[in-house]
Every structure is written in structure tokens, then in C-alpha cells.
Amino acid sequence: MNKGRVEAFTDAVVAIIMTIMVLEFKTPEEPTLEALFSEAPYLFAYIVSFVFICVAWYNHHYMFALADRISKRTFWVNNFWMFTMSLLPMAAAWAGNSIDDRVPEYFYIVVFFLWSLAYLFLTKSIAKDLDVTSPQKAEKIRSMPPYKFMTSILFPVAIIVAIVAIYFFPPSGLLLTFLELIYMAFNTTPDSDRIENVE
């Protein structure tokens, strides 16, 4: 498939998801700091989700720069990845508006888990395609920090820790997600900011 068209379609969907998230943010009804602070829980959920999408897109862009072609399998896995991400605006709004309740926070973690699985499947699909044409590029894909994290014992441990933490302190789900995203934002492959030189 034409890689450029799949990238353009993905970028458009991601941009729409980010737009929907900001539209969920309610304008304070009063011109006071108290009114602004009353929206702080959703603002925090929005920030976490915004960083979530930025980190995801950065790594997605790197993988697609390495890809030689987009197989039908990769196309559909990419669509599944976008579908899981499209749940973020609702998950963020629910978690932000009910930050002290367990169920919305658990739902946010479920969305994060589904997105992680979709991203893992997408990474494996692109790497499998590259095994045929460019084994060195396939190895670059498999050496990406998100792939290493999600294929290690740390990933299920992190999910279990989040589940337990939410039970005792619901906002910890968003907080732990935020900390993990900050780590992923800085822990990237060495050549990720030199995409034109990726070979």
C-alpha cells in the first residue's frame, strides 16, 4: 500500500482525536481562579492524554519512516491502533470528571492497555514486513524502548501496580500513566530525531 497515504490518514485521525479532547474541556463559568481550579481534574486528564498522543505519534512516525511498505495486515492493525486511541477523549473526560471514583480510572487504564496491545501488534507487524526486505531496520523497530517495555515482565507488573493503586487511590491511575509517558518521551532511540538518516 502507499505508505504516504496511510501516514496522512493516520495523522488526520490523530489530529481529530486531539481536537475532540480539547472540545471536552469546559470553559469555567465564572471569571475566577476558583472556577478554573474546579476544572483542574479534567485539565490533568487532558494533559496526560495529550502527552499520551504526542509520545504515541512520535514513535509511530519513527516506525513508519523505517517501513519499506505497508502490508494489508499492517494497515488493519494500524486502524485498530487508531480505534483504541479514539477512545481517549471519552476516557479522559470520564476519568477527569470523576477523578476520585475507581470505575472511570479503571476504564482509562483499560484504554491504555488496549492501546498498548494495538501498538505492540503494529510494531510486530511492521518488523515482520521488514524481516523480508530490511532485517537491519526490523531490528531497529524491535530495539525501540516502547517495544522492549511491552515485551518485558515490566509491562504486566506496571498494569497490576496501577490496578492495585487505583483501588486505594483512584487518581494514581492517571498519575502513574503520566510518569510512564514522561519516561517514554525522553527514552527514545538514538536516531529518532534524525529521521532522514534512518536506514
N, C-alpha and C positions, 0 to 999 in steps of 0.2 A: 504494500500500500504506500501511497505518497506520504512520506514522513512529515513534510511541511504542513499538509492539510490536517493530519491528526494532531500535530502540535498546536496549530491555530485553533482548532475546535476545542482542545483541552484548555488553552489559555482563555478562550471566551467563556467557557463554563466556570472556570475558577474565578474569573472577574465577576461574573454574575453572582456567584456564591458570596463573595466578599461584599458586594453591593447589598444583597439581601440582609446580610448580618448587620450592616450599619443602619439599615432602614428599621431594624428591630429595636434600635436604641431609641428610647423615648426622650423627647425634649422635656426638661424639667418644667413643671407647670408654674413655678414661681421663680422670680429673678434673684434667688438667694443661694448661698453656698450649701445651706441645709438641703434645699431641693436637689442640688447637684449630687450631694453625698448620698441622697436617698436612692440614686441610680447607680451607686458605686458597685454593688454586687454584679449587675449586668455588665457594667463597664469592665470589670475584671474578667468576666467570662468572655466578653468580646475581645479583649486584649489577648487572652490565652488562645482563642480561636484564630485571631488574626495572625499571631506568630505561628500557630499550627500550620496554617495555609502557606505562609511565607516559606517556612522550612521545607514543607512538602513540595512546593513548586520548585524551589532551588534544586533539590535532589532529583526531582522529576526531570528538570531541564538538563541536568548533567547526564542522566541516563539516556535521554533521547538524543543528546549530542553524540554519545558513543554508539547509538544504534545505527546499523547499516540499513536496515529495512524494518518495516512494521508488519509483522505477520497478522493473519486474521485472529489468531489466539491472543496476541499482544493487544490488538485493537479492542477485543471484548473485555480483556482483563483491565485495560485502561478505562473502559466505560464503567466497570464495576468499581474501580478506584474512585472515579468521579462521583458515582452514586453515593458511596459511603461518605464522601466529603460533602455532598449536597445535604446530608442530614445535620451538618454542623450548625447552621443558623437556628434550627429548631432546638437542638440540644443545648446550644449556648444560651438561648433565650430562656429556656425552661430552667436550666441549672442556675443561671444568673438571677432569675426572678424568685427562685426557691432555694437559695444557696444553703439554707440550714436544714433542708429536707434530703433524706437519703435517696429516694427513688429518682429524682431528676439528676442527681450527681452520679448515680449508678448508670443511668441512661447515657450520660456523657462519656463515661468510661467504656460502655459497650460500643458506642460510636467510634471512640478512639481505637478500641480493639479491632473492630471490623475494618476500619480504615487501615490499620497496621497489617492485617492479613491481606487485604487487597494490594497494599504496597509491596508486601513480600512476594505475592504471586506475580505482580507486574515485574519486579526485579528479576525473579527467576525466569520469567518468560523472555525478557529481553536478553538475559545472559544465555539462555538456551539457544536463541536465534544466533547470537554472536559466536557460540561454540563452533558453528559451521563455517562462518566467514572470517571471524577475527578473534581467535582464542585469547589474545592478549587483552582485548577490550572486554571480553567476558570476565576475565579475571579482575579487571578494574571495577566492574559492576559488583562482583562478589566481595570486593575488599572495601566497599563503601561502609562507613560506620553504621547507618541505619540497618543495612542487611546483616552485618555482624551482630548487632544488638538483638535483632528479631530472630536470629537463628541460634542464639545462645540461651543458656538457662536463665540469664538475667531478665529476659522479657517476661516469661510466665511468673517469675518471682516478683517483678515490678507490678504486674497486674494484681497478683494476690495481695501484695502490700497495700495497693490502692483500695482494693475491696474492703480489707480489714480497717484501714484508716478511715474510710468514708463512714463505716458503721459507727465509729466512735466520734468522728468529727467530719461531717459531710463536706465542708469546703476544702478539705485536704485533697479531694479528687482533682479539683482544678489546680490547686497549688502544686501537687506532685507532677501533674501533666505539664505545667508551666516550667518547672525546674528541668524536666526531661527535655523539653523543647529548647530551652536555652543551651543545654549541653549539646544537643544535636546541631544547633545553629552555629556553634563555634567549632565543633568537632567534625570537620569535613575532610574530604580527600584533598591531598596537597595541590592537585592541579585543577580543582573545581572552579577557581576564579580565573583560569586561563583556558576557557572552553575552546578557543580557536586552535589551541595547541594539543588538544586531546587526541591522541592516536594510539 
